[in-house]
Amino acid sequence: MGGQRNLVIIGVAVLLGLFAVFIANSYFSGVEQRQAQIAEEQKLSRIVVATQPMAFGTKLTADNIRLQNWPAGSVPQGAFRSIPAALKDNRVALRPIVPGEPVLADKVSGKDGRATLAANLPEGMRAISIPIGEVSAVSGFVLPGTTVDVLLTRQMPGDGADQQDQMVDVIMENVQVLAINQNVDEKDGTPKPGKTATVQTDLYGAQQLTLAQKLGSLSLVLRNVENQTPAALTTVTARDLPGGRFYRATRPAPRTASATPQAIAAPIAAMIKAIAPGPSGPMMAVYRGTEKSDYEIGRLGGQ
């Protein structure tokens, strides 16, 4: 008797569960129908938006996206018009997406569903990694998504320059950072000093950065992402530092032991002779043995 009672209770529970699912489906179907009717009446479009925060690599599912009414005249390019279209090919997020934000084609992966950095590069651009340190990366505040300028510190060229003769050039401006030590999540704003930074540039810029790594050390200068105005680029040396006017960029060659007083005086005598005024009248040569002396005729005649 008790077993039959339990079976009856289980059967009633199952029926109640099925009834609840039916009611829920009817409710949500009614909501979708009402939203579609409102969109049609107000000439709105239905596009896919996020319902949950999605980080890099998050797979799109029926739970984290939904359809939302959107003004037909301002639908973003690349927006999905249906849930199946957004879920096709196992798409994943290539950059952070916040709740209510439209899910666009350039923010998710393509057919293979892999969250690769190459899939996120604009056409014609390249990704290249450069070595950095805690100081050259602004103590870890250079994060994926930030914009930087790239500085090159190297030894001054020329004879006489030593290791203390340094110069700094801005070799690239307004460069976007894609990753720090392969961390491509832009959401976490916690400073994380890394050893390498992956930046986005064109092919010529990638060549410049590759060569610059061989010439000296690179530093990143954090800049406002909205500041697109190019700066007046100059080369900075030790002369530009406070007290730099007393700095000698090249050292004079040391005097050797063979430099005698006569050797030092000879160039001075030649310089004096070159700048001395020449004779103003006729000259007479007098030989005493093999030694020749020149005299002005006018002076000897007493004039």
Steps between C-alpha positions, in 0.01 A plus 500: 500500500782738589673428170193591301468823698861594416440432134196723507699780666780468244250504214333813635841669539594417142170638373546819701855537361384456143222750560753753640725457196201545271397819682858636487536427130166660432600807697835547327347427162241766572772746602689436175182539298415827672853635447487403132161668467634817666802499268272471199269775617781745587714403200777360718752230419576192709871440562698272729642653820687357797314414821814426705856635509714309251879494520746404229435140392147472648281278286168644380204302636123540520547610862735796444333658193149608407309705242429864576313774319729756340433815295498388138698803388790441740562125488880447538682345208555129553206452738329161505125495426425159656622274780585207267716729284697612806544146634606358164851348477555502878598866514696642794566857614821659372473798735301583815126554445281655771131425564271680256780554248430385142687185401680595178679284247837668563472429874458124465692225327432362157427152379749300706391656830856552623586815694824575315676835506546486122123501453483832686756683282366754249588447137857600418612511865752281681563393860858507629642439849768721652694452825400724790559522875312627801639853455473514120137374523391777745502265802246266345240761405555432130217252444332346195292765326714795614682733259871580532793674336821299451836653600845375401800570725833437334863613490582809299686423176835658409866478597577581861153409637498249785229312690399812694414686179136398464214630284121436508271505195125448459487236229123433501188683624146395585565126504230266634605232750337164423645282776743493790668161538215348295236643737240637259220559752428875505252478789744455786654839582740369765863596426690191383863570405604282207814422306357538149235718339319412178408813304308565179673670209540476126775302329740798479450572870573135580830533312587814696431334835701191405803713413457727803528202736852440368611864535396574858228467763131570442261680736124547483339836583132476598277755325130589491323271256297796370809711430579451133701822450860431390767661717802703387762225500851594613811310600593544867862475618681577824535863384122537541508401869543760778865605492544331164674804345817393685485151353740402222343249263843405356831487687820653356767251403758458782846655448762237426848490654663579164341847484802727563481878561637557149226280349236689692644844408534426127127517420469818705787666307346396169166649606665831603689515172177439305317787667794747514483791248722457192769748380376824338801568268777335293714233671874415487638153578837474685677164526740426788636161414196288433263707717272746318364826650243735338507881556278780384692741280314803621588431865873458423506824305372693797164584344 
